Amino acid sequence: MTTSPFSRRSFVRLLAVAAPAAATAMCSPAQTSGGPSATASVPSSSATAPTGAAAAIVGAARPAVVRSFGPNGTHWPAHTPWIKDAVTTVEVPCTWAAIRTALLAVTASQAAAGVHIKVRPGTLPGLGASSGSKAVLQGLGSASWAKNVLVSPRDGWGSVVITEPARLREVYGVTFARINGVDVLLTNCTRSAWAQSVMSDGLSMASSYGATTSQCGAYEIVMSNVKSDISDPLGYAAGADCVLTDSVWDGCYSAPVFRPSGATDHVDTLQMYGSGWYRGLTVRDTTFFGSLNCALQIGGMRDDDPNKGTRFLTVDHSILTSQATALRVRYPTPTGADTPSMAQAINGIGEDFQLYANDSYIFGSMYRSKWGGVSNTKVSYGQATTRNPVASGGWSYDSSMDSWGAAQFDALVPTPTDAYLKSIWK
């Protein structure tokens, strides 16, 4: 069973997503296959088969990327100094004001050589993570810097926490890493990123105020706590007359969100939406367990999209599931929440033949959509071959995926417990 490709809530949310940001090219990190071979049924083709990955050994040198279905300590933005690189360091108190002052002092030549702002232990407040919220940081950095400036805790992951929802606006060329939070909204943050952090409620990217926003990154962002809520944990939104494109969720993990009993909202794990022009999203090395409606709501293209004819979505070496699958393999229904009535993994149509998937697993149905290329990707949806046509390649239907249990999923993607994350983010 499927629903309309357009979210009812998206039209409410886009009203809140209403200053220009320059776009520069971002290099994608070189990636190498690795990790133990999956013991469960693995797609086979001429391409390298999807693999699960154990915690990588991460030391002083920047690690090579190990392909995985979630965080393993190796996914990091290529334009950002590694957390242990020998670069200029600036130590600051745990306040937004101190972080702002340090960023204002960075010159282009310093950024090119590498700058790491280290924040002392403590907590940071938030002022809300809606599009109407006052930003905790605004008007900082530069999308033309040769390297991003890194901001991370001096004493490592877990020592700096944002205790309330927070919004950043027009912060360019800055990577925040290993700073946990509740809910973070990145508005018009071209070439900025958030890495190797836990969010209890979510993270979203948005383009507003007539901006063109690109090259935002979420690297090993984890939302592992199952919960009952009416809000999507992850968002990718373009407001009226705005462009959002060429951005990535890389090495990420999200548990499902269940709908509270009595509520009528549908809930997606990641939703693409808005009255503007959004596309160019890559979901790579990631696992999204489906919320009530689906794991990935891709919406649809406007006919006046200035980037029409370019890639709308790429699902690369990732796992997307329905909520029914999440319920079966890892996450029981929370008390006071609805039990899922459908088994949908992807909703929406995107742009015809500008959708791509490779080396991935899709557990659940898909709304009618037309794909440009699909390779080495297994689906549990028997109608995919007819309802989801492919210009190049094709889906690999595997009926046994509907009987997968916890053991098969554990072999591909470990549950990212605090102990696991501490072992990889060090």
PyMOL commands that set and color helices and strands:
alter all, ss='L'
color gray80, all
select helices_A, chain A and resi 10-16+96-104+108-113+323-329+384-387+399-403+406-412+418-424
alter helices_A, ss='H'
color red, helices_A
select strands_A, chain A and resi 31-32+65-66+88-92+115-119+122-124+137-141+149-153+160-162+166-172+174-177+181-187+193-207+212-214+217-223+227-228+234-238+243-245+247-250+253-254+257-258+268-273+277-278+281-284+287-288+294-297+313-316+319-321+344-347+355-358+361-363+365-366+371-375+378-379+390-393+396-397
alter strands_A, ss='S'
color yellow, strands_A
deselect
rebuild
show_as cartoon
